Amino acid sequence: MEIKWSISNLDRLTDTGYVFQAHWQCTAVDGDFSASIYSTCGWSEGQPVTPYASLTQETVLGWVWASGVDKDATEAAVTAQIEAQKNPVQASGTPW
């Protein structure tokens, strides 16, 4: 299973270049099965401070995880989504 993190968009103030919000996604792929979680996280003005032109995806992902996004729990969640696709629960009983 391959798990990949990415930043899809950054919201910033154009006058200062300050990034105040990141849109992130965690995607897992296992053969024909895939799952993802998408969310955003933000920061108060003034922190973190790195010139917009100098930002890398790795830097911003570090901010995302430092801001409280639980990397391990998120990866476990997309893994569980894939396992549920591979082994769907079969309904039983009456249809009503």
All heavy atoms as an XYZ file, in Angstrom:
737
protein
N       0.852     -1.173      0.000
C       0.000      0.000      0.000
C       0.896      1.234      0.000
O       1.862      1.310      0.749
C      -0.902     -0.003      1.231
C      -1.795      1.208      1.278
S      -2.951      1.262      2.654
C      -3.530     -0.387      2.752
N       0.558      2.176     -0.857
C       1.296      3.436     -0.925
C       0.452      4.548     -0.311
O      -0.710      4.722     -0.669
C       1.614      3.779     -2.376
C       2.364      5.088     -2.521
C       2.623      5.454     -3.970
O       2.331      4.668     -4.873
O       3.116      6.571     -4.181
N       1.040      5.284      0.618
C       0.369      6.427      1.237
C       1.142      7.682      0.860
O       2.361      7.731      0.991
C       0.287      6.273      2.765
C      -0.572      5.053      3.114
C      -0.286      7.537      3.403
C      -0.670      4.757      4.589
N       0.409      8.675      0.379
C       1.035      9.916     -0.078
C       0.322     11.116      0.539
O      -0.897     11.186      0.552
C       0.959      9.996     -1.605
C       1.592     11.236     -2.175
C       1.489     11.270     -3.681
C       2.057     12.575     -4.217
N       1.838     12.704     -5.657
N       1.117     12.056      1.028
C       0.608     13.322      1.547
C       0.904     14.419      0.531
O       1.971     14.415     -0.095
C       1.303     13.674      2.852
C       0.852     12.856      4.023
C       1.263     11.594      4.336
C      -0.071     13.243      5.019
N       0.643     11.169      5.476
C      -0.184     12.168      5.926
C      -0.827     14.395      5.255
C      -1.014     12.212      7.036
C      -1.652     14.439      6.362
C      -1.745     13.362      7.238
N      -0.025     15.365      0.405
C       0.216     16.477     -0.509
C      -0.492     17.736     -0.019
O      -1.464     17.671      0.730
C      -0.258     16.135     -1.924
O      -1.642     15.878     -1.929
N       0.041     18.853     -0.462
C      -0.581     20.159     -0.237
C      -1.177     20.571     -1.566
O      -0.469     20.681     -2.568
C       0.461     21.210      0.233
C       1.131     20.764      1.538
C      -0.175     22.579      0.363
C       0.211     20.664      2.726
N      -2.486     20.794     -1.589
C      -3.137     21.135     -2.851
C      -3.280     22.636     -3.052
O      -3.378     23.091     -4.197
C      -4.514     20.475     -2.948
O      -5.333     20.887     -1.876
N      -3.273     23.401     -1.972
C      -3.440     24.845     -2.111
C      -2.965     25.539     -0.833
O      -3.058     24.978      0.254
C      -4.910     25.182     -2.370
C      -5.114     26.593     -2.836
O      -4.302     27.136     -3.570
N      -6.198     27.211     -2.412
N      -2.471     26.739     -1.002
C      -2.110     27.589      0.136
C      -2.879     28.896      0.013
O      -2.927     29.484     -1.060
C      -0.607     27.886      0.144
C       0.327     26.712      0.355
C       1.777     27.154      0.179
C       0.126     26.105      1.730
N      -3.458     29.336      1.112
C      -4.117     30.639      1.155
C      -3.144     31.606      1.816
O      -2.591     31.314      2.878
C      -5.413     30.566      1.955
C      -6.431     29.624      1.333
O      -6.455     29.523      0.095
O      -7.187     28.990      2.087
N      -2.941     32.764      1.169
C      -1.973     33.714      1.711
C      -2.441     35.133      1.494
O      -3.285     35.404      0.639
C      -0.606     33.517      1.064
C      -0.585     33.858     -0.406
C       0.775     33.576     -1.010
N       0.746     33.697     -2.445
C       1.486     34.529     -3.149
N       2.335     35.340     -2.550
N       1.403     34.553     -4.460
N      -1.874     36.023      2.253
C      -2.119     37.457      2.081
C      -1.181     37.946      0.995
O       0.039     37.770      1.101
C      -1.870     38.207      3.387
C      -2.716     37.750      4.582
C      -2.263     38.462      5.847
C      -4.187     37.999      4.309
N      -1.725     38.550     -0.035
C      -0.876     38.956     -1.155
C       0.046     40.110     -0.796
O       1.151     40.201     -1.338
C      -1.723     39.334     -2.387
O      -2.669     40.336     -2.010
C      -2.445     38.117     -2.931
N      -0.360     40.968      0.132
C       0.504     42.105      0.468
C       1.724     41.716      1.290
O       2.793     42.296      1.146
C      -0.290     43.211      1.168
C      -0.973     42.756      2.434
O      -1.238     41.543      2.575
O      -1.265     43.611      3.292
N       1.582     40.669      2.125
C       2.708     40.252      2.971
C       3.291     38.901      2.556
O       4.401     38.566      2.955
C       2.274     40.137      4.444
O       1.284     39.101      4.543
C       1.734     41.451      4.977
N       2.534     38.123      1.803
C       2.978     36.785      1.438
C       2.763     35.772      2.546
O       3.101     34.606      2.404
N       2.167     36.213      3.662
C       1.959     35.338      4.804
C       0.945     34.238      4.463
O      -0.163     34.512      4.034
C       1.469     36.147      6.007
C       1.066     35.287      7.157
C       2.032     34.660      7.931
C      -0.266     35.054      7.451
C       1.671     33.831      8.973
C      -0.634     34.227      8.493
C       0.339     33.620      9.253
O      -0.017     32.793     10.276
N       1.330     32.980      4.638
C       0.441     31.842      4.428
C      -0.332     31.611      5.718
O       0.259     31.414      6.778
C       1.244     30.582      4.038
C       0.336     29.368      3.988
C       1.950     30.791      2.714
N      -1.664     31.660      5.618
C      -2.473     31.487      6.823
C      -3.296     30.199      6.818
O      -3.893     29.845      7.827
C      -3.397     32.692      7.048
C      -4.371     32.954      5.934
C      -5.619     32.364      5.921
C      -4.031     33.810      4.892
C      -6.507     32.606      4.896
C      -4.912     34.069      3.871
C      -6.168     33.458      3.869
N      -3.313     29.480      5.684
C      -4.071     28.240      5.636
C      -3.510     27.317      4.556
O      -3.143     27.776      3.479
C      -5.542     28.522      5.343
C      -6.431     27.298      5.366
C      -7.886     27.666      5.382
O      -8.474     27.752      6.444
N      -8.456     27.902      4.222
N      -3.466     26.030      4.866
C      -3.029     25.024      3.892
C      -4.144     24.003      3.703
O      -4.795     23.590      4.661
C      -1.770     24.322      4.378
N      -4.348     23.601      2.467
C      -5.295     22.549      2.117
C      -4.456     21.296      1.868
O      -3.583     21.309      1.004
C      -6.062     22.915      0.844
C      -6.831     24.192      0.966
N      -8.194     24.227      1.045
C      -6.417     25.485      1.041
C      -8.599     25.482      1.150
N      -7.526     26.253      1.148
N      -4.700     20.243      2.640
C      -3.884     19.050      2.540
C      -4.728     17.825      2.239
O      -5.937     17.814      2.463
C      -3.059     18.825      3.804
C      -3.867     18.646      5.058
C      -4.219     19.621      5.951
C      -4.417     17.429      5.565
N      -4.953     19.090      6.978
C      -5.097     17.738      6.758
C      -4.414     16.115      5.128
C      -5.753     16.779      7.520
C      -5.083     15.157      5.878
C      -5.726     15.501      7.065
N      -4.053     16.785      1.739
C      -4.718     15.531      1.426
C      -3.770     14.379      1.730
O      -2.570     14.466      1.467
C      -5.114     15.501     -0.041
C      -5.908     14.287     -0.441
C      -6.502     14.425     -1.833
O      -6.259     15.389     -2.542
N      -7.285     13.447     -2.218
N      -4.337     13.318      2.274
C      -3.611     12.065      2.482
C      -4.331     11.001      1.657
O      -5.532     10.783      1.833
C      -3.607     11.690      3.964
S      -2.782     10.111      4.312
N      -3.597     10.373      0.749
C      -4.182      9.391     -0.165
C      -3.451      8.056     -0.027
O      -2.226      8.028      0.066
C      -4.064      9.875     -1.627
O      -4.692     11.159     -1.731
C      -4.719      8.915     -2.595
N      -4.221      6.988     -0.027
C      -3.655      5.641      0.005
C      -4.141      4.888     -1.225
O      -5.293      5.019     -1.622
C      -4.079      4.903      1.267
N      -3.240      4.116     -1.818
C      -3.579      3.293     -2.979
C      -3.024      1.895     -2.743
O      -1.858      1.735     -2.357
C      -2.991      3.884     -4.280
C      -3.280      2.974     -5.465
C      -3.532      5.282     -4.529
N      -3.875      0.909     -2.974
C      -3.469     -0.491     -2.870
C      -4.132     -1.232     -4.024
O      -5.319     -1.580     -3.957
C      -3.896     -1.077     -1.531
C      -3.298     -2.452     -1.280
O      -2.589     -2.976     -2.158
O      -3.549     -3.012     -0.193
N      -3.386     -1.409     -5.103
C      -3.951     -2.047     -6.287
C      -5.075     -1.215     -6.871
O      -4.898     -0.041     -7.174
N      -6.263     -1.827     -6.973
C      -7.432     -1.132     -7.521
C      -8.176     -0.315     -6.475
O      -9.171      0.336     -6.793
C      -8.401     -2.146     -8.143
C      -7.827     -2.819     -9.378
O      -6.961     -2.205    -10.031
O      -8.246     -3.944     -9.682
N      -7.733     -0.343     -5.242
C      -8.428      0.334     -4.148
C      -7.717      1.636     -3.795
O      -6.491      1.691     -3.762
C      -8.492     -0.570     -2.910
C      -9.180     -1.871     -3.172
C      -8.451     -3.005     -3.451
C     -10.567     -1.954     -3.149
C      -9.077     -4.214     -3.704
C     -11.206     -3.157     -3.404
C     -10.466     -4.290     -3.684
N      -8.517      2.670     -3.515
C      -7.932      3.943     -3.100
C      -8.845      4.620     -2.091
O     -10.054      4.379     -2.052
C      -7.692      4.865     -4.301
O      -8.923      5.227     -4.884
N      -8.245      5.456     -1.271
C      -8.978      6.202     -0.254
C      -8.221      7.494      0.010
O      -7.010      7.571     -0.201
C      -9.091      5.390      1.031
N      -8.944      8.504      0.459
C      -8.267      9.761      0.768
C      -9.020     10.542      1.837
O     -10.217     10.335      2.055
C      -8.104     10.621     -0.486
O      -9.366     11.033     -0.958
N      -8.278     11.406      2.479
C      -8.821     12.360      3.443
C      -8.305     13.727      3.029
O      -7.113     13.896      2.757
C      -8.382     12.027      4.884
C      -8.984     10.694      5.312
C      -8.775     13.150      5.839
C      -8.519     10.210      6.666
N      -9.207     14.701      2.974
C      -8.871     16.071      2.598
C      -9.312     16.984      3.723
O     -10.401     16.816      4.276
C      -9.598     16.455      1.300
C      -9.451     17.909      0.933
C      -8.400     18.329      0.130
C     -10.338     18.869      1.395
C      -8.246     19.651     -0.207
C     -10.191     20.203      1.068
C      -9.158     20.587      0.259
O      -8.999     21.911     -0.061
N      -8.470     17.955      4.059
C      -8.844     18.917      5.090
C      -7.990     20.172      4.950
O      -7.163     20.270      4.036
C      -8.663     18.306      6.481
O      -9.262     19.128      7.468
N      -8.198     21.094      5.847
C      -7.397     22.313      5.894
C      -6.935     22.540      7.326
O      -7.523     22.025      8.273
C      -8.201     23.557      5.443
O      -9.296     23.752      6.338
C      -8.713     23.406      4.033
N      -5.885     23.309      7.461
C      -5.495     23.802      8.773
C      -4.926     25.198      8.590
O      -4.446     25.550      7.513
C      -4.517     22.870      9.479
S      -2.948     22.698      8.673
N      -5.048     25.991      9.620
C      -4.615     27.374      9.513
C      -3.774     27.800     10.692
O      -3.667     27.099     11.699
N      -3.189     28.980     10.515
C      -2.304     29.544     11.533
C      -2.653     30.993     11.753
O      -3.133     31.687     10.852
C      -0.847     29.452     11.062
C      -0.447     28.066     10.739
C       0.029     27.131     11.611
C      -0.517     27.412      9.458
N       0.271     25.951     10.949
C      -0.054     26.099      9.635
C      -0.919     27.813      8.185
C       0.019     25.181      8.587
C      -0.853     26.905      7.148
C      -0.389     25.611      7.353
N      -2.345     31.467     12.945
C      -2.517     32.880     13.261
C      -1.480     33.686     12.511
O      -0.381     33.199     12.233
C      -2.332     33.127     14.761
O      -3.267     32.390     15.499
N      -1.823     34.921     12.206
C      -0.875     35.769     11.483
C       0.408     35.912     12.280
O       0.394     36.104     13.488
C      -1.467     37.153     11.222
C      -0.614     37.976     10.308
C      -1.297     39.223      9.800
O      -2.497     39.368      9.977
O      -0.581     40.049      9.232
N       1.503     35.743     11.596
C       2.804     35.870     12.234
C       3.528     34.550     12.417
O       4.732     34.528     12.543
N       2.799     33.425     12.441
C       3.426     32.117     12.610
C       2.757     31.131     11.682
O       1.546     31.137     11.604
C       3.303     31.626     14.041
C       4.088     32.429     15.036
C       5.587     32.322     14.825
O       6.085     31.290     14.414
N       6.297     33.385     15.085
N       3.411     30.278     11.002
C       4.851     30.238     10.795
C       5.291     31.292      9.777
O       4.478     31.769      8.992
C       5.074     28.827     10.252
C       3.786     28.464      9.613
C       2.708     29.183     10.370
N       6.547     31.636      9.801
C       7.057     32.679      8.912
C       8.140     32.102      8.008
O       9.209     31.729      8.462
C       7.637     33.854      9.730
C       8.174     34.926      8.805
C       6.580     34.443     10.640
N       7.821     31.986      6.751
C       8.767     31.596      5.707
C       8.304     32.305      4.451
O       7.111     32.285      4.149
C       8.756     30.070      5.472
O       9.118     29.400      6.679
C       9.725     29.675      4.375
N       9.187     32.939      3.718
C       8.757     33.607      2.484
C       8.052     32.624      1.555
O       8.506     31.485      1.375
C      10.062     34.107      1.869
C      11.008     34.208      3.020
C      10.618     33.100      3.961
N       6.935     33.061      0.987
C       6.126     32.208      0.130
C       6.965     31.543     -0.966
O       6.837     30.348     -1.216
C       4.988     33.026     -0.481
C       4.060     32.221     -1.350
C       3.086     31.412     -0.772
C       4.159     32.249     -2.728
C       2.234     30.656     -1.553
C       3.313     31.493     -3.524
C       2.350     30.703     -2.933
O       1.514     29.955     -3.717
N       7.827     32.309     -1.586
C       8.642     31.778     -2.686
C       9.621     30.699     -2.221
O      10.104     29.906     -3.024
C       9.411     32.907     -3.368
N       9.896     30.634     -0.923
C      10.843     29.658     -0.386
C      10.178     28.396      0.153
O      10.870     27.474      0.597
C      11.656     30.290      0.742
O      12.381     31.392      0.261
N       8.851     28.341      0.131
C       8.148     27.198      0.711
C       8.296     25.946     -0.144
O       8.321     26.017     -1.371
C       6.656     27.512      0.857
C       6.302     28.557      1.906
C       4.817     28.845      1.874
C       6.729     28.102      3.282
N       8.395     24.821      0.538
C       8.363     23.525     -0.128
C       7.185     22.743      0.444
O       6.679     23.065      1.537
C       9.651     22.721      0.115
O       9.739     22.412      1.522
C      10.876     23.485     -0.342
N       6.764     21.737     -0.282
C       5.683     20.894      0.215
C       6.077     20.254      1.548
O       5.273     20.160      2.468
C       5.335     19.828     -0.820
C       4.179     18.957     -0.384
C       3.523     18.265     -1.530
O       2.551     18.770     -2.054
N       4.036     17.117     -1.921
N       7.320     19.837      1.678
C       7.786     19.216      2.914
C       7.695     20.188      4.097
O       7.317     19.798      5.196
C       9.228     18.706      2.762
C       9.354     17.518      1.827
C       9.245     17.898      0.337
O       9.520     19.067     -0.025
O       8.863     17.028     -0.460
N       8.044     21.455      3.853
C       7.956     22.459      4.915
C       6.518     22.629      5.376
O       6.231     22.616      6.579
C       8.501     23.821      4.421
O       9.882     23.666      4.100
C       8.339     24.903      5.464
N       5.601     22.771      4.427
C       4.204     23.008      4.781
C       3.597     21.772      5.439
O       2.840     21.892      6.408
C       3.393     23.472      3.556
C       1.931     23.674      3.931
C       3.975     24.760      2.981
N       3.933     20.583      4.958
C       3.444     19.378      5.631
C       3.951     19.305      7.068
O       3.225     18.887      7.972
C       3.857     18.127      4.852
C       3.039     17.841      3.599
C       3.665     16.715      2.797
C       1.590     17.532      3.935
N       5.177     19.743      7.299
C       5.691     19.815      8.669
C       4.844     20.730      9.531
O       4.558     20.420     10.697
N       4.415     21.860      8.976
C       3.531     22.772      9.706
C       2.189     22.115      9.996
O       1.625     22.274     11.076
C       3.278     24.042      8.909
C       4.458     24.913      8.666
C       5.692     24.849      9.250
C       4.510     26.003      7.754
N       6.497     25.825      8.757
C       5.806     26.561      7.839
C       3.605     26.573      6.864
C       6.202     27.655      7.086
C       3.995     27.669      6.108
C       5.283     28.203      6.219
N       1.664     21.392      8.999
C       0.373     20.720      9.153
C       0.445     19.750     10.325
O      -0.406     19.759     11.222
C      -0.033     20.001      7.847
C      -1.194     19.041      8.067
C      -0.359     21.019      6.752
N       1.457     18.901     10.340
C       1.582     17.918     11.415
C       1.862     18.599     12.751
O       1.342     18.184     13.783
C       2.653     16.892     11.075
C       2.311     16.107      9.831
C       1.070     15.666      9.452
C       3.202     15.688      8.804
N       1.147     14.997      8.256
C       2.449     14.988      7.831
C       4.569     15.829      8.607
C       3.014     14.433      6.690
C       5.135     15.274      7.468
C       4.356     14.582      6.526
N       2.647     19.672     12.749
C       2.949     20.385     13.993
C       1.717     21.106     14.541
O       1.638     21.371     15.738
C       4.088     21.380     13.767
N       0.761     21.408     13.664
C      -0.430     22.141     14.101
C      -1.464     21.237     14.762
O      -2.499     21.714     15.219
C      -1.077     22.874     12.919
O      -1.710     21.949     12.052
N      -1.199     19.942     14.795
C      -2.111     19.036     15.483
C      -2.737     17.970     14.605
O      -3.486     17.128     15.099
N      -2.459     17.975     13.315
C      -2.955     16.900     12.457
C      -2.149     15.650     12.796
O      -0.924     15.650     12.683
C      -2.827     17.266     10.960
C      -3.201     16.076     10.084
C      -3.698     18.475     10.629
N      -2.841     14.613     13.221
C      -2.186     13.383     13.650
C      -1.858     12.533     12.421
O      -2.737     11.884     11.836
C      -3.096     12.626     14.609
C      -2.421     11.432     15.258
O      -1.552     10.798     14.611
O      -2.767     11.129     16.411
N      -0.602     12.540     12.039
C      -0.156     11.832     10.838
C      -0.459     10.339     10.922
O      -1.008      9.747      9.988
C       1.344     12.060     10.630
C       1.918     11.434      9.372
C       3.406     11.787      9.235
C       3.988     11.327      7.930
N       4.441      9.959      7.941
N      -0.124      9.720     12.043
C      -0.332      8.277     12.193
C      -1.818      7.920     12.160
O      -2.215      6.944     11.514
C       0.303      7.767     13.481
C       1.827      7.839     13.457
O       2.411      7.804     12.353
O       2.426      7.932     14.539
N      -2.651      8.690     12.852
C      -4.092      8.412     12.879
C      -4.720      8.622     11.505
O      -5.605      7.861     11.097
C      -4.782      9.297     13.914
N      -4.250      9.620     10.765
C      -4.771      9.872      9.425
C      -4.400      8.735      8.489
O      -5.238      8.246      7.722
C      -4.242     11.221      8.888
O      -4.614     12.265      9.793
C      -4.808     11.527      7.509
N      -3.165      8.293      8.563
C      -2.741      7.166      7.726
C      -3.489      5.887      8.110
O      -3.856      5.087      7.233
C      -1.229      6.982      7.821
C      -0.475      8.109      7.140
C       1.033      8.003      7.224
O       1.545      7.044      7.855
O       1.711      8.875      6.653
N      -3.764      5.699      9.391
C      -4.544      4.534      9.825
C      -5.973      4.617      9.289
O      -6.566      3.594      8.915
C      -4.547      4.431     11.350
N      -6.517      5.813      9.219
C      -7.884      5.990      8.723
C      -8.001      5.659      7.233
O      -8.950      4.982      6.822
C      -8.363      7.410      8.992
N      -7.041      6.113      6.416
C      -7.119      5.775      4.988
C      -6.839      4.284      4.767
O      -7.433      3.669      3.881
C      -6.213      6.667      4.094
C      -6.707      8.093      4.064
C      -4.760      6.579      4.483
N      -5.985      3.705      5.595
C      -5.743      2.266      5.519
C      -7.021      1.492      5.853
O      -7.370      0.524      5.176
C      -4.598      1.856      6.467
O      -3.405      2.554      6.068
C      -4.353      0.362      6.449
N      -7.739      1.945      6.874
C      -9.003      1.293      7.255
C     -10.045      1.433      6.151
O     -10.826      0.499      5.918
C      -9.518      1.889      8.558
N     -10.060      2.567      5.462
C     -10.991      2.747      4.348
C     -10.726      1.706      3.256
O     -11.657      1.122      2.698
C     -10.870      4.153      3.753
C     -11.417      5.267      4.618
C     -11.195      6.627      3.970
O     -11.116      6.763      2.760
N     -11.091      7.661      4.795
N      -9.464      1.492      2.958
C      -9.111      0.508      1.930
C      -9.465     -0.905      2.391
O     -10.014     -1.704      1.623
C      -7.631      0.630      1.532
C      -7.450      1.897      0.696
C      -7.166     -0.618      0.770
C      -6.074      2.142      0.184
N      -9.184     -1.220      3.633
C      -9.527     -2.552      4.149
C     -11.037     -2.773      4.089
O     -11.498     -3.885      3.791
C      -8.998     -2.735      5.571
C      -7.484     -2.824      5.647
C      -6.902     -3.907      4.737
O      -7.434     -5.034      4.690
O      -5.894     -3.615      4.055
N     -11.830     -1.742      4.340
C     -13.290     -1.858      4.255
C     -13.738     -2.091      2.813
O     -14.724     -2.789      2.572
C     -13.954     -0.612      4.827
N     -13.024     -1.511      1.867
C     -13.348     -1.751      0.460
C     -13.012     -3.188      0.064
O     -13.749     -3.825     -0.694
C     -12.578     -0.787     -0.443
C     -13.004      0.657     -0.326
C     -12.078      1.563     -1.112
O     -11.627      1.229     -2.199
N     -11.784      2.739     -0.551
N     -11.899     -3.687      0.560
C     -11.479     -5.049      0.235
C     -12.379     -6.099      0.882
O     -12.571     -7.181      0.336
C     -10.045     -5.282      0.709
C      -8.997     -4.560     -0.068
C      -7.641     -4.888      0.538
C      -6.498     -4.314     -0.227
N      -5.200     -4.666      0.392
N     -12.874     -5.782      2.063
C     -13.673     -6.734      2.848
C     -14.983     -6.085      3.288
O     -15.175     -5.806      4.474
C     -12.884     -7.186      4.087
C     -11.542     -7.779      3.719
O     -11.496     -8.827      3.093
N     -10.468     -7.106      4.069
N     -15.893     -5.843      2.340
C     -17.144     -5.158      2.699
C     -17.997     -6.003      3.653
O     -17.979     -7.238      3.586
C     -17.843     -4.948      1.362
C     -17.227     -5.940      0.431
C     -15.843     -6.192      0.928
N     -18.709     -5.322      4.506
C     -19.609     -5.996      5.452
C     -20.831     -6.459      4.671
O     -21.438     -5.688      3.930
C     -20.011     -5.026      6.585
C     -21.040     -5.685      7.500
C     -18.792     -4.585      7.359
N     -21.191     -7.701      4.841
C     -22.358     -8.262      4.171
C     -23.576     -8.057      5.056
O     -23.567     -8.435      6.230
C     -22.156     -9.751      3.879
C     -20.982    -10.049      2.980
C     -21.146     -9.456      1.586
O     -22.230     -9.484      1.022
N     -20.072     -8.924      1.046
N     -24.616     -7.467      4.502
C     -25.849     -7.236      5.248
C     -26.590     -8.559      5.422
O     -26.561     -9.426      4.554
C     -26.725     -6.237      4.514
N     -27.251     -8.693      6.542
C     -28.067     -9.881      6.781
C     -29.365     -9.457      7.464
O     -29.470     -8.349      7.973
C     -27.327    -10.899      7.643
O     -27.042    -10.337      8.904
N     -30.318    -10.313      7.469
C     -31.593    -10.005      8.115
C     -32.614     -9.531      7.107
O     -32.486     -9.700      5.905
N     -33.651     -8.913      7.593
C     -34.743     -8.451      6.738
C     -34.375     -7.133      6.052
O     -33.624     -6.343      6.602
C     -36.022     -8.257      7.566
O     -35.737     -7.308      8.593
C     -36.495     -9.561      8.172
N     -34.905     -6.910      4.858
C     -34.528     -5.719      4.108
C     -35.206     -4.439      4.585
O     -34.972     -3.393      4.048
C     -34.964     -6.068      2.671
C     -36.091     -7.048      2.842
C     -35.756     -7.815      4.085
N     -36.097     -4.504      5.569
C     -36.750     -3.273      6.027
C     -36.262     -2.884      7.325
O     -36.072     -2.559      8.232
C     -38.276     -3.391      5.991
C     -38.786     -4.525      6.816
C     -39.090     -4.523      8.122
C     -39.034     -5.849      6.354
N     -39.503     -5.741      8.537
C     -39.491     -6.584      7.460
C     -38.921     -6.509      5.152
C     -39.836     -7.919      7.384
C     -39.268     -7.825      5.092
C     -39.729     -8.517      6.194
